[in-house]
Amino acid sequence: MHDAAGNAVDLSVQLGGLTLKNPVLVASGTFGYGREFAGFFDLGLLGGVMVKGISLEPWEGNPLPRMVETPAGMLNAIGLQNPGVEHYLKHDLPFLRSYDTRIIVNVIGRTVEEYARVVARIEAEDGADAYELNISCPNVKEGGIAFGSDPAMAAQVVAAVRAETERPVIPKLSPNVTSVAAVAAACREAGADAVSLVNTFLAMAIDVDAERPILANGFGGLSGPAIRPIAVRMVWEVYREVDLPIIGMGGIMTARDALEFILAGASAVAVGTANFVNPYAAVEVLRGIEDAVRRRGPLAEMIGRAHRR
């Protein structure tokens, strides 16, 4: 990036050993594997692509309907539908490698062992620059309790994956907990290099005319502008209490939204629901951050600055 005088603007950031050329990522589950958006802009502009969640075997997902708009966001109950790790390695990885951007693979599993096996398989093909662990998945060996709802279970997943790779391990934290900082701290002790926060909030919508839940699954994950103030607060708390780089996300629609997260302590940000509304959203956020750095000074000094005011 360059300023108006043609001078380079340094937007690079460090995420636990991973260098991003800029802090703008796209959130897993909102960007697929990049193909659809590549027709709108060069994916190489982004700091990285957080690909749609990948499991050991294909997952079918939940029955329809599984998405619904809300006044300030959307609910989804997709059920982590994906074609599995072998499909990713054969069909999606070669496409992503053709762009000058970091590939952050979102990993899902029903057991601790499944997370580790997915990562081991991807490692064998050099198929990622980093791993984001969706620990909001239900643990089938523990009665369906989400891994991320308990610090000890979250740490087990991180430790199992840590044993399979030297690349950055980034658990994606659930906001549906009493203390997100406690989960982050447990993940750090288990070997996490950074954390992503937040995932979606458990929510529901009811069809008043039909008098039943709109989503076939009943509940879904709420994302979009409605959750941003809560997400910013959680980033603030984790930055204050845990020494880990943070990828902030949750309702980022504009560069100003992204700057909130950065000032609260996020080293990088992920644009999610906005991608459904505006395919250029991530690029627009990037341009806005670039402009802010020109006016306000180095990006590194902006991270967490609101704590020092």
N, C-alpha and C positions, 0 to 999 in steps of 0.2 A: 504494500500500500504506500501511496505517496501523498504528501500534502500539496497545497496550492502552488508552492514554490518548486515542486518536483522533488522535495526531500522525502526520504523513506520514513514512513510511520511504522514503528515497531508495535505490532499487535500480537506478537507471539506470547504464549503462556506455557507454563510447566504444570503437568498433571501427574505427579508421582513418577517422574522419570520419562513421561511421554511429552514430547514437545509438539504443541499445536501452533500452526502458523498464525492463527487467530482464534479468539475464544468462542466462535459461533459454531455450534453443532446443531444437528436436527435430531429430535427425540425419537427413540425407538417406537415403532407402531404407528407413526404419523407420516412416514416417508418411504414405507416399503423397503425395497433394496436399492432405491434410487432411480430406477429406470424411468418411471413416469415423470419425474421432475427434471431429468436430464434434458428433456425437450424444451424446458423453460430457461435453464441457465447452466453454466459450466459447474459441475459438482466440485471441481477443483478450487472454486472460490471459498469453499467451506473449510473450517478448521477440521471437521470430521463428520462422518456419517455414522450414527448409531442405528444399526440395521434392525429390522423387525426381529422379534424374539425367535431364537432357534433352539429346538429340542432334539433329543437323540433320535426319535422316530417322528414321523408326521403326526400333527395334532389336528383334529377336525374342527375344533372350536365349538361355540355354543349355537343353539338353534336361533332362527330369526323370529322376531326382530331383535337386533342386538346393538342398535345405535339410535339415539334420540337427541335432538337439540333441546337445550334449556335456555332460559332468558339470557344467561351470561356464560354459556359454554356448551358442553355436550356430555352425554352419558354414553359409555360404551361397555358392552359385555361380549366382546369378540371371542374371548376364551382362548387367546394366544394361538389362534390358528396359524399353522406354518407347515411347510413341506418337509421339514427335518434337515439335519445337518448334512447329509450326503447331497441333497439337492442344492443346498447353499454352496457347497464346495465345488460342485460341477457347473452350476448355472449362474450363480450370482457373484461369486468371488472373482471370476475372470473379468466381469463387467466392472466391478468396483475398482479393481486394480488398474484399470485403464485411466483412472483419474488421480490427480495429485492431491489426495486428501487422506486423512487418517480413517481407518476402518475400525470401528468399535463394535464388536459383536455382542449383542444382547443375548444372554444365555438363560434358558428356562429349564426346569426339571421338576419331577414329582418326588424325587429322593435326592439326598446329598450326593449319592453315587452318580446319579444321572448328570448333575451339573459337571462333575469332574470328568465324566466320560465324554461329554460334548466338547469340553475344552481340550482334552487330550487328542480328540480326533482332529480338531481345527489346528492344534499345534503341529500335528504331523504333516499338515499341508501348508504351514506358514500362512494361515488364513485370517489373521487378525493382527492389529496393532495394539489392541487392548480388549479387555472383556468387561462388559457391564453385566452384573448379575441381578436378574429380576427375582428378588427374594420375597416378592409378594405372592409367589406361587404356593398352593397348599401342599403341605407335607403329608403324603398319603400314609406314611408309617406312623404319624402322630395324630391321627384322627382328622386330618384336613386342615390343621392349624397352619397359617401362613408362616413360612420360615422367618420372614422379616418382622413378625409380631413379637418375637422373643429374642433378646440379645444373644443368648447362648446358641439358639438354633441358627441365627444369622451368622454367627462366628463359625459354626461348623461348616456351613457352605463355603465361606471365604477360605477357611483353612484347607478344605478339600481341593478347591480350585488352585489355591496358592501352591500346593504340592505338584501341580501339573504344568505350571508355567512360570517364567520369569518376567513375562509381560505384565503391564499394569492391570490390577484387579480392582474393579470399581463396583461395589454393591449399590443397587438402586433402592433407596430406603422408602418404606411405606410411611405415610403420614398418619395412618390409622393405629397409632401407638400412644402410650402415655408420655414417653420421652424419646424423641428421635435422636437426641444427643447420646443417650445411653446405648442405643443400638449402634450408632456410629463409633462410639468408643470401643465397643466389643469387636466390631469389624476391624478397627485399627489394630487392636491387639492380636487379631488372627492373621494379620498380614495384608490388609487392604491398603492400596496406594492412594485412593481417593474415594469419594462417595458422590452419588447422584441423588438429588432430592429436589422435589418430591415426586413420588408416583401419584396416581389418582386417588381421590377420596371416595370411599364407599358411599353410594347415594342411590336414590330411587325416584322414579316418576310414575304417576298413576294416571291412566286415562279416565277422566271424570265421567265421560259419557258411557264408556264400556264398563266402568267400575272395576278395573283390574290393572295390574302393573303393565306398563307399556313394553318393557323388555321381557322377553321370554324367560330370561334367567332371574327375573325379579329385580335384583340389585345390579348395579354397574359402577364403573369408575367415572367420577366427575372430573373433568378437566376444563381448561379455558380461563377467561378473566376472573370468574367467580372465586377461584382458589388462590389467585396470585398473592393477596395480602397475607394469607396464612402460610403460603410457601416461603415468602420473603422472611417471615418471622422465624420459620424453622431453619432456614439458611443462616440467619443471624445467630440463633442459638448454637448450632453446630460449629460455626466459625469461632464463636466465643469460648466454647468448652472443649473442642477436640482439634488436635493439630493434624488436620488432613485437608488437602485441596478439595474443593467442592465444585461440582457441576450443578448449577442452579436451574430449575425449570418449574413451570406451573403458571400457565396463563400469559406467557410472553407473546405479545402481539406487535410491539414496537420496540425501537431502540431504547426509549425511555424506560420501558418495562424491564428490559435487559439490564440497564444501568442500575436499577433498584437492586437487583440480585447481586451485581458486582460490588456495589457500595456496601451491601450487607455481608459480603464475604466470599462470593462465588468467584472462582478463578476463570470459569467458563460458563456458558449458558447454552441451553438447548431449546430450540423453537419447536413446539409441538402442534397443538390444535390449530394454531394460525396457518399451518401448511394446508389445511383443508379449505380454508377461506381464501387464502392468497398464496399461490405457489411461489411467489417471489419474496415471501415474508422473511426468510432467513437472510437473503441477500440485502434486503432493506435494513434489517437489524444490524448487519455487519457494517453497512455504510454509515449508519447513525453512530455506532460505536467508534468508528474511525474518525468521524467528525468530532466526537466528544474528546477523544485522545488529543487531537490537534489543539483543542481549546483549553483542556483541563490539565494536560500533562500526561506522563507515562501511564500506561494501563496498569502496570504492576503497582503503582502508587495509589490507584483508584480502588484496588481490591480491598474491601473491608474498611474503606476510609470513613464511613459513617460511624464506626466504632470509636474513631479517634477525634471526632468533632466535639 
